[in-house]
Amino acid sequence: NLDCPFAMPAPPRDWGARADRRTLRAKLTAGLHGLKYAVRGDSSFFAHAYRGLFIALTAALLGVGPMGWCLLVLSAGLVLLAELTHSAIDTLARALGDPEEPGLVIAREIATAGVLVAVLIFASVSITVLVIKLGELLAWW
């Protein structure tokens, strides 16, 4: 009933499911291509990989349990997700024209802040998991 002031108008007819749905294989291929472009286009992926490998080796040497590994893997995945989002926003900003345009600079800085928050979470989880395990091994508690 459109007489009601709160009634929402019906959406246009072309607002429907996409007719050209991709198969699972096409989605996986597109995702892997995107991952390849992101890793090749940004050196910070390698910096995160070095840190992650160092923490994984330390956790393996200390004998971290399954719960600790779950926390480490989830927080590392959070960093990867934030870095991929940052890379996508940065690529889009550069494709739109002048990446130094104030609105695009703000968008890129917000994406960078997302990476910073993810890295801080990863660092705090890693330190907590490793210190707890080290404390158990050295009988601190």
ZAMARGU-4260 file (C-alpha; in steps of 0.2 Angstrom, whole numbers, plus 5000, padded with zeros to 4 digits):
<rodrens>
0) 5000/5000/5000 | 5009/5016/4994 | 4997/5027/5004 | 5007/5023/5020 | 5021/5036/5022
5) 5033/5022/5027 | 5030/5011/5013 | 5045/5006/5002 | 5042/5007/4983 | 5045/4991/4974
10) 5062/4988/4967 | 5064/4990/4948 | 5062/4974/4938 | 5080/4972/4933 | 5085/4970/4952
15) 5086/4951/4952 | 5098/4937/4953 | 5112/4938/4940 | 5108/4928/4925 | 5127/4925/4921
20) 5131/4915/4937 | 5148/4908/4938 | 5152/4890/4942 | 5162/4886/4958 | 5177/4882/4947
25) 5176/4900/4939 | 5175/4908/4956 | 5190/4898/4963 | 5200/4903/4947 | 5195/4921/4949
30) 5200/4920/4968 | 5217/4912/4964 | 5220/4925/4950 | 5216/4939/4963 | 5228/4932/4976
35) 5241/4931/4963 | 5239/4949/4958 | 5239/4955/4976 | 5255/4945/4981 | 5264/4951/4965
40) 5259/4969/4967 | 5263/4972/4985 | 5279/4968/4995 | 5270/4968/5012 | 5264/4951/5009
45) 5281/4944/5009 | 5285/4954/5025 | 5269/4946/5033 | 5275/4929/5027 | 5292/4931/5035
50) 5284/4936/5052 | 5271/4922/5051 | 5284/4909/5046 | 5295/4914/5061 | 5281/4913/5073
55) 5275/4896/5066 | 5293/4889/5068 | 5293/4896/5086 | 5276/4889/5090 | 5282/4872/5083
60) 5298/4872/5093 | 5289/4876/5109 | 5276/4863/5106 | 5260/4874/5105 | 5244/4864/5107
65) 5229/4863/5095 | 5220/4878/5103 | 5236/4889/5101 | 5238/4884/5083 | 5219/4888/5080
70) 5222/4906/5087 | 5238/4908/5077 | 5231/4902/5061 | 5215/4913/5063 | 5224/4929/5067
75) 5236/4926/5053 | 5221/4924/5041 | 5214/4940/5048 | 5230/4949/5043 | 5230/4941/5025
80) 5211/4946/5023 | 5215/4964/5029 | 5230/4965/5017 | 5220/4958/5002 | 5206/4971/5006
85) 5220/4985/5007 | 5227/4979/4990 | 5210/4979/4982 | 5206/4997/4988 | 5223/5003/4983
90) 5222/4996/4966 | 5204/5003/4963 | 5210/5020/4969 | 5224/5020/4957 | 5212/5014/4943
95) 5200/5028/4946 | 5213/5041/4942 | 5223/5052/4953 | 5227/5042/4969 | 5232/5057/4978
100) 5214/5064/4977 | 5208/5068/4995 | 5194/5056/4995 | 5205/5042/4988 | 5219/5046/5000
105) 5206/5044/5015 | 5200/5027/5008 | 5218/5021/5006 | 5222/5027/5024 | 5207/5018/5031
110) 5212/5002/5022 | 5229/5004/5029 | 5222/5006/5047 | 5213/4990/5044 | 5229/4981/5041
115) 5237/4989/5056 | 5223/4983/5067 | 5224/4966/5060 | 5243/4966/5063 | 5241/4972/5081
120) 5228/4958/5084 | 5240/4945/5077 | 5255/4951/5087 | 5245/4951/5103 | 5238/4934/5100
125) 5255/4927/5095 | 5264/4935/5110 | 5250/4928/5122 | 5251/4910/5115 | 5270/4909/5114
130) 5272/4917/5132 | 5259/4905/5139 | 5268/4890/5132 | 5285/4896/5137 | 5279/4899/5154
135) 5273/4881/5155 | 5289/4874/5149 | 5299/4885/5161 | 5287/4881/5176 | 5283/4900/5178
140) 5266/4895/5183
</rodrens>
